[in-house]
Amino acid sequence: MNRILGPESKFYAALSLFADLVIVNVLLVITCFPVFTGGMSLRTAHAVTGQMVREEGSRRGSAFVRGLLTRPGVNTAWWLISLAVAALAAYEFAIIAKADLGSMGLILRAALISGLIVLGSVSVWFFHLDAPGLGFRQRITQAMMKAVGHLPRTLLAILPGIVLVLYPVFFPAQWGGYLFFLAVLGPALAVYLAELVLQWPELNSQTPDSPSA
């Protein structure tokens, strides 16, 4: 029994990870309620779950609160830009649906979806990067270069977020369970999986005898 429930067991590690993700998720959801703070919240969630991926630090709630106001201007600026682009895309989707453009409508929808994928690809790197010495323009440039230079990893990193957003579209009758999942675990889990993918090469390059990056 001690092998299963002891602090060194895989079950205990999985339970601890779940508890940490729930804490991060609750804080992420709460701090996103004033919509303009979403950028700061996402960046902090990436930072804290990144530490979890590297098995660094502890007290995820305290780390989240401490990191929330780190470089708020840069994170908020990109968040507001992303919200504006996403809102414009949603408006264009509605216009195309009402216009009934046939095959041209499919092409326009595909173009909009491609644009949103590009936005998500840049965003996941933007909020992943910890670059205190970079301004807004330099950080955007670096995020774009990372997104293109590591395209397979980028697409895998945004996949959990895409599934999270599109789930109610394909399963509209399950709104209750979906909202519960969002409130308890969903966003933090998506961010954690994104960090796991983005850090995968560095994690694999570390050996037991090598120091952590």
Secondary structure, 3 states (H helix, E strand, C coil): CHHHHCCCCHHHHHHHHHHHHHHHHHHHHHHCCCHHHHHHHHHHHHHHHHHHHCCCCCCHHHHHHHHCCCCHHHHHHHHHHHHHHHHHHHHHHHHHHHHCCCHHHHHHHHHHHHHHHHHHHHHHHHHHCCCCCCCHHHHHHHHHHHHHHCHHHHHHHHHHHHHHHHHHHHCHHHHHHHHHHHHHCHHHHHHHHHHHHHCHHHHHHCCCCCCCC
